[in-house]
């Protein structure tokens, strides 16, 4: 169930949408969005209950299916994204799995970019094949590999752009066209770009997924996810799958995400500004190896980033040291940026992917993706960029 704020205007700009859209006020006319922390709902008669279940979506019946607070989050995100429909999930990985599992069956083919978050790779390479779904990986930046892989036909295509952690880009418009020619649906994990910096649906994607834990909450408080797409896909494929498998978003978490959306534009833009300054500093530093950031002209896909993104993101990757010991010395020397496996947070966080988020990959696959012992993922927060630069500089002296 989804109810748009009757005061919503299609002319509103993103910050206004993020502050006012999707609001459902109760009879008390509260200023802040209400938390409907309930598992179920009551009926005035047996006939009303029968009618509610007969006409699914006519009213709220159970919070595993729909809930007013969750609807507020969904509406707000849908209007920002420009999607026909959306469903919230308990986490970003629940969103990734459900987005494909809801329409794939034995014998179908999935083609995905090789540069993926470790858990996404696990779904593509391990879980889906258990149910008879064939999978194939390609280098996401190579359109010729996409063309060859899609020639036999495909049911689903999946990618991250920018990718985690190497910040590799996929030409979303071109891959969308190839996917549709092959008869498939194109699913894009847009978490690194956020709904503000990239619009995959406008570039031809069919489905967009998010870990709302990242920029949407962006303050280290709540897990959550979302899947956006056409009303037909959401209502006929995704909604029944979620209803019966149960990866429901908590109303309390949904409320946190609603409030996170209000400030997301301000936070993301500030972090993007800081990321550019930090990337430029690191690129000029003599003790730093390769630096990757889509906003740098040195990024091999800088032109594509300018073409399909309105901003370059909040994450920078860098290579420090010649071995794990030297890289760890740098990480342990940081005083302001903290070691964590999360990203898109108001606090700056650093990650060593080879030993954490991507440790399950085979060594040769990590090497192929550039995930060496020297690679560090730096998620830029809301601190003053100069303080972060000074922190990085003093830690680099330990290498």
C-alpha positions as CSV (number, residue, x, y, z in Angstrom):
1,X,0.0,0.0,0.0
2,X,1.3,3.4,-0.9
3,X,-0.2,6.9,-0.4
4,X,1.2,10.1,-1.8
5,X,1.0,13.3,0.2
6,X,-1.9,15.1,-1.6
7,X,0.2,18.3,-1.3
8,X,3.0,16.8,-3.4
9,X,3.9,18.8,-6.5
10,X,5.7,17.2,-9.5
11,X,7.7,20.5,-9.8
12,X,9.4,20.1,-6.4
13,X,13.1,19.8,-6.5
14,X,15.0,17.0,-4.7
15,X,15.5,18.6,-1.3
16,X,11.8,19.5,-1.1
17,X,10.7,16.0,-2.1
18,X,13.0,14.6,0.6
19,X,11.5,16.8,3.2
20,X,7.8,16.7,2.4
21,X,6.8,13.9,0.1
22,X,5.1,10.7,1.1
23,X,3.8,12.1,4.4
24,X,0.8,10.4,6.0
25,X,-0.4,12.4,9.0
26,X,-2.7,10.7,11.6
27,X,-5.8,12.4,13.1
28,X,-3.4,14.1,15.5
29,X,-1.8,16.2,12.7
30,X,1.8,15.6,14.0
31,X,4.7,17.5,12.6
32,X,7.2,14.6,12.5
33,X,6.3,11.4,10.7
34,X,4.7,8.9,13.0
35,X,6.1,5.5,13.9
36,X,3.4,2.9,13.4
37,X,5.2,0.2,15.5
38,X,2.6,-2.5,15.1
39,X,2.7,-6.0,13.7
40,X,-0.9,-6.1,12.7
41,X,-4.2,-4.2,12.4
42,X,-7.8,-4.8,13.6
43,X,-11.1,-4.9,11.8
44,X,-14.5,-3.7,12.9
45,X,-16.2,-6.9,11.6
46,X,-15.4,-10.3,10.1
47,X,-16.8,-8.9,6.8
48,X,-14.2,-6.1,6.8
49,X,-11.4,-8.6,7.4
50,X,-12.6,-10.7,4.5
51,X,-12.8,-7.8,2.2
52,X,-9.3,-6.6,3.2
53,X,-7.8,-9.9,2.2
54,X,-9.9,-10.2,-0.9
55,X,-8.8,-6.9,-2.2
56,X,-5.1,-6.9,-1.3
57,X,-3.7,-3.4,-0.9
58,X,-7.0,-1.9,-0.1
59,X,-6.0,-1.4,3.5
60,X,-3.2,-2.3,5.9
61,X,-3.6,-5.9,7.2
62,X,-0.1,-7.0,8.5
63,X,3.2,-5.1,8.7
64,X,5.0,-7.9,6.8
65,X,2.9,-6.8,3.8
66,X,2.7,-3.1,4.3
67,X,2.7,-0.5,7.1
68,X,2.1,3.3,7.1
69,X,5.6,4.2,8.2
70,X,7.1,1.9,5.6
71,X,4.8,3.4,3.0
72,X,6.1,6.9,3.9
73,X,9.7,5.8,3.3
74,X,8.8,4.0,0.0
75,X,6.8,7.0,-1.4
76,X,9.6,9.5,-0.6
77,X,12.2,7.3,-2.2
78,X,10.1,6.5,-5.2
79,X,9.4,10.1,-6.0
80,X,13.0,11.0,-5.7
81,X,14.1,8.1,-7.9
82,X,11.3,8.8,-10.5
83,X,10.1,5.1,-10.3
84,X,6.5,3.8,-10.7
85,X,6.7,1.6,-7.6
86,X,9.0,0.5,-4.8
87,X,9.2,-1.9,-1.9
88,X,11.3,-1.6,1.2
89,X,13.3,-4.6,2.5
90,X,15.1,-5.5,5.7
91,X,18.6,-4.9,4.3
92,X,20.4,-4.1,1.1
93,X,21.3,-7.7,0.4
94,X,17.7,-8.7,0.9
95,X,16.9,-6.2,-1.8
96,X,19.6,-7.5,-4.2
97,X,18.5,-11.1,-3.8
98,X,14.8,-10.5,-4.0
99,X,15.2,-8.2,-7.0
100,X,16.3,-11.2,-9.1
101,X,14.9,-14.3,-7.2
102,X,11.4,-13.0,-7.6
103,X,11.4,-13.6,-11.4
104,X,14.2,-16.1,-12.1
105,X,13.6,-19.8,-12.5
106,X,15.7,-22.9,-13.3
107,X,17.2,-22.7,-16.8
108,X,17.4,-18.9,-16.9
109,X,20.6,-17.1,-17.5
110,X,22.1,-14.2,-15.4
111,X,25.0,-12.1,-16.7
112,X,26.7,-9.8,-14.2
113,X,29.7,-7.5,-14.0
114,X,32.7,-9.1,-12.3
115,X,33.4,-6.1,-10.1
116,X,30.8,-6.7,-7.3
117,X,30.5,-6.6,-3.6
118,X,31.4,-10.0,-2.1
119,X,27.9,-10.9,-1.0
120,X,26.5,-9.9,-4.4
121,X,29.0,-12.2,-6.1
122,X,28.0,-15.0,-3.7
123,X,24.3,-14.6,-4.8
124,X,25.3,-14.7,-8.5
125,X,27.9,-17.4,-8.4
126,X,26.7,-19.6,-5.5
127,X,23.0,-19.2,-4.5
128,X,21.3,-18.8,-7.9
129,X,23.1,-21.7,-9.5
130,X,21.8,-24.0,-6.7
131,X,18.3,-23.5,-8.2
132,X,19.3,-24.1,-11.8
133,X,20.0,-20.5,-12.8
134,X,23.1,-20.2,-15.0
135,X,25.4,-17.3,-14.3
136,X,28.2,-15.6,-16.2
137,X,30.6,-12.8,-15.2
138,X,32.1,-10.2,-17.5
139,X,34.4,-7.2,-17.2
140,X,31.8,-4.5,-16.7
141,X,33.8,-1.8,-18.5
142,X,34.1,-3.9,-21.7
143,X,31.1,-3.5,-23.9
144,X,32.4,-6.2,-26.2
145,X,32.3,-8.7,-23.4
146,X,28.7,-7.7,-22.6
147,X,27.7,-8.2,-26.3
148,X,29.2,-11.7,-26.4
149,X,27.8,-12.8,-23.1
150,X,24.3,-11.6,-24.0
151,X,24.1,-13.1,-27.5
152,X,22.6,-16.4,-26.3
153,X,19.8,-14.5,-24.5
154,X,19.4,-13.5,-20.9
155,X,16.8,-13.2,-18.2
156,X,18.6,-10.8,-15.9
157,X,21.7,-8.6,-16.0
158,X,23.2,-7.2,-12.8
159,X,25.8,-4.6,-12.1
160,X,27.1,-2.1,-9.7
161,X,28.2,1.3,-11.0
162,X,30.4,2.6,-9.5
163,X,31.6,-0.8,-8.2
164,X,32.6,-1.8,-4.8
165,X,35.4,-1.2,-4.0
166,X,37.3,-0.4,-7.3
167,X,35.0,2.3,-8.5
168,X,34.7,0.8,-11.9
169,X,31.9,2.2,-14.0
170,X,29.4,0.5,-16.4
171,X,28.0,2.3,-19.4
172,X,24.4,1.9,-18.1
173,X,22.7,3.2,-21.2
174,X,24.6,0.9,-23.6
175,X,24.2,-2.2,-21.3
176,X,20.5,-1.5,-20.9
177,X,20.1,-1.5,-24.7
178,X,22.0,-4.8,-25.0
179,X,20.0,-6.3,-22.2
180,X,16.7,-5.5,-23.8
181,X,17.8,-6.8,-27.2
182,X,18.7,-10.1,-25.5
183,X,15.2,-10.2,-23.8
184,X,16.3,-9.5,-20.2
185,X,15.7,-7.1,-17.3
186,X,18.6,-4.9,-16.3
187,X,19.1,-4.6,-12.5
188,X,21.5,-1.8,-11.2
189,X,22.9,-1.6,-7.7
190,X,23.1,2.2,-7.4
191,X,24.3,2.4,-3.8
192,X,27.6,4.1,-4.4
193,X,26.0,6.8,-6.5
194,X,22.9,7.2,-4.3
195,X,19.5,8.3,-5.8
196,X,20.9,11.8,-6.0
197,X,23.9,11.4,-8.3
198,X,22.7,8.8,-10.8
199,X,19.3,7.8,-12.3
200,X,19.6,4.3,-13.7
201,X,15.9,4.2,-14.7
202,X,16.4,7.2,-16.9
203,X,19.4,5.5,-18.5
204,X,17.3,2.5,-19.4
205,X,17.6,0.2,-16.4
206,X,14.5,-1.8,-15.4
207,X,15.2,-2.2,-11.7
208,X,17.2,-0.3,-9.1
209,X,18.3,-1.6,-5.8
210,X,19.7,0.1,-2.7
211,X,21.2,-0.6,0.6
212,X,19.4,2.1,2.5
213,X,21.9,1.5,5.3
214,X,24.4,3.6,3.4
215,X,23.6,7.2,2.3
216,X,19.9,7.1,2.9
217,X,20.3,6.5,6.6
218,X,24.0,7.5,6.4
219,X,24.4,7.9,10.1
220,X,25.2,4.4,11.3
221,X,21.9,3.6,12.8
222,X,19.7,1.4,10.7
223,X,19.7,-1.5,8.2
224,X,17.3,-1.3,5.3
225,X,17.0,-1.8,1.6
226,X,14.8,-0.9,-1.4
227,X,13.9,-2.2,-4.8
228,X,12.4,0.2,-7.4
229,X,10.9,-0.5,-10.8
230,X,7.8,-0.6,-12.9
231,X,4.4,-1.1,-11.2
232,X,4.0,-4.3,-13.2
233,X,7.3,-5.8,-11.9
234,X,6.8,-4.6,-8.3
235,X,3.2,-5.7,-8.0
236,X,3.3,-9.0,-10.0
237,X,6.8,-10.3,-9.3
238,X,8.4,-8.6,-6.3
239,X,5.5,-8.0,-3.9
240,X,4.3,-11.7,-3.8
241,X,7.9,-12.9,-3.3
242,X,8.4,-10.5,-0.4
243,X,5.0,-11.2,1.1
244,X,5.7,-14.9,1.3
245,X,9.4,-15.0,2.1
246,X,9.3,-12.3,4.7
247,X,12.4,-9.9,4.4
248,X,10.2,-7.1,5.8
249,X,11.5,-3.7,6.8
250,X,10.9,-2.8,10.4
251,X,8.6,0.2,10.9
252,X,11.1,1.7,13.3
253,X,13.9,1.3,10.8
254,X,11.7,2.8,8.1
255,X,11.1,5.8,10.3
256,X,14.9,6.3,10.7
257,X,15.2,6.0,6.9
258,X,12.4,8.6,6.4
259,X,14.3,11.0,8.6
260,X,17.6,10.2,6.9
261,X,16.1,11.1,3.5
262,X,15.4,14.6,4.8
263,X,19.1,15.4,5.1
264,X,20.5,13.1,2.5
265,X,21.0,15.7,-0.2
266,X,22.9,18.0,2.2
267,X,25.1,15.1,3.5
268,X,25.9,13.6,0.1
269,X,26.8,16.9,-1.5
270,X,29.1,17.8,1.4
271,X,30.8,14.3,1.3
272,X,31.2,14.6,-2.4
273,X,33.0,17.9,-2.1
274,X,35.2,16.5,0.6
275,X,36.0,13.4,-1.5
276,X,37.2,15.4,-4.4
277,X,39.6,17.4,-2.2
278,X,40.9,14.3,-0.6
279,X,41.3,12.5,-3.9
280,X,43.3,15.4,-5.2
281,X,45.5,15.5,-2.1
282,X,46.1,11.7,-2.2
283,X,46.9,11.7,-6.0
284,X,49.7,14.3,-5.4
285,X,51.1,12.5,-2.3
286,X,54.5,10.7,-2.9
287,X,53.6,7.9,-0.5
288,X,50.4,6.9,-2.2
289,X,50.1,4.6,-5.1
290,X,47.2,4.5,-7.5
291,X,44.2,6.7,-6.5
292,X,40.7,6.0,-8.0
293,X,37.9,8.6,-7.9
294,X,35.5,9.1,-10.8
295,X,35.9,12.9,-10.4
296,X,39.7,12.7,-11.2
297,X,40.7,13.1,-14.8
298,X,43.1,10.2,-14.2
299,X,40.1,7.8,-13.7
300,X,39.9,5.7,-16.9
301,X,36.2,6.3,-17.1
302,X,36.1,10.0,-16.1
303,X,34.3,11.0,-19.3
304,X,31.6,8.3,-18.7
305,X,31.2,9.5,-15.1
306,X,30.6,13.0,-16.3
307,X,28.1,11.7,-18.8
308,X,25.9,9.6,-16.5
309,X,26.4,11.0,-13.0
310,X,25.6,14.4,-11.6
311,X,28.3,14.0,-8.9
312,X,31.2,11.7,-8.4
313,X,30.4,10.0,-5.1
314,X,31.6,9.9,-1.6
315,X,34.2,7.0,-1.9
316,X,37.9,7.2,-2.8
317,X,40.2,4.2,-3.2
318,X,43.9,4.3,-2.8
319,X,46.9,2.0,-2.7
320,X,49.3,2.4,0.3
321,X,52.4,0.4,1.0
322,X,54.0,-2.6,-0.6
323,X,52.6,-5.3,1.6
324,X,49.8,-5.9,4.1
325,X,51.9,-5.0,7.1
326,X,52.6,-1.5,5.7
327,X,49.0,-1.0,4.7
328,X,47.8,-2.0,8.2
329,X,50.3,0.4,9.7
330,X,48.7,3.2,7.8
331,X,45.2,2.1,8.8
332,X,46.1,1.8,12.4
333,X,47.8,5.2,12.3
334,X,44.6,7.1,11.4
335,X,43.1,9.0,14.3
336,X,40.0,10.6,12.8
337,X,38.9,8.2,10.0
338,X,37.9,4.9,11.7
339,X,38.2,1.3,10.5
340,X,34.8,-0.1,9.5
341,X,33.2,-2.2,6.8
342,X,30.4,0.3,6.2
343,X,30.3,3.3,3.9
344,X,28.1,6.3,3.0
345,X,28.2,7.4,6.7
346,X,28.4,10.9,8.2
347,X,31.7,9.7,9.8
348,X,34.7,8.9,7.6
349,X,35.3,5.2,7.5
350,X,38.2,3.2,6.0
351,X,38.1,-0.5,4.9
352,X,40.7,-3.0,3.8
353,X,38.6,-5.0,1.3
354,X,41.1,-7.9,0.8
355,X,40.7,-9.0,4.4
356,X,37.1,-7.9,5.1
357,X,34.4,-7.3,2.5
358,X,36.0,-9.3,-0.3
359,X,38.1,-11.8,1.7
360,X,35.8,-14.7,0.4
361,X,37.0,-14.2,-3.2
362,X,39.8,-16.4,-4.4
363,X,43.2,-14.7,-4.5
364,X,43.4,-14.7,-8.3
365,X,39.9,-13.2,-8.6
366,X,40.9,-10.4,-6.1
367,X,44.0,-9.7,-8.1
368,X,42.0,-9.5,-11.3
369,X,39.8,-6.9,-9.7
370,X,42.7,-5.0,-8.3
371,X,41.8,-5.8,-4.7
372,X,45.4,-6.2,-3.5
373,X,46.7,-6.0,0.1
374,X,47.6,-2.4,-0.6
375,X,44.0,-1.3,-1.6
376,X,42.1,0.8,0.8
377,X,38.5,2.1,0.5
378,X,38.0,5.5,2.0
379,X,34.3,6.6,2.6
380,X,34.4,10.3,3.1
381,X,32.1,11.7,5.8
382,X,31.0,15.1,7.0
383,X,34.2,16.2,8.8
384,X,36.1,19.2,7.6
385,X,38.1,18.0,4.6
386,X,41.3,19.7,5.9
387,X,41.1,17.8,9.1
388,X,40.8,14.5,7.2
389,X,43.7,15.5,4.9
390,X,45.9,16.2,8.0
391,X,44.9,12.9,9.5
392,X,45.8,11.0,6.3
393,X,49.0,12.9,6.0
394,X,50.2,12.0,9.5
395,X,49.2,8.3,9.0
396,X,51.1,8.1,5.7
397,X,54.3,9.0,7.5
398,X,54.1,5.6,9.2
399,X,54.4,3.8,5.9
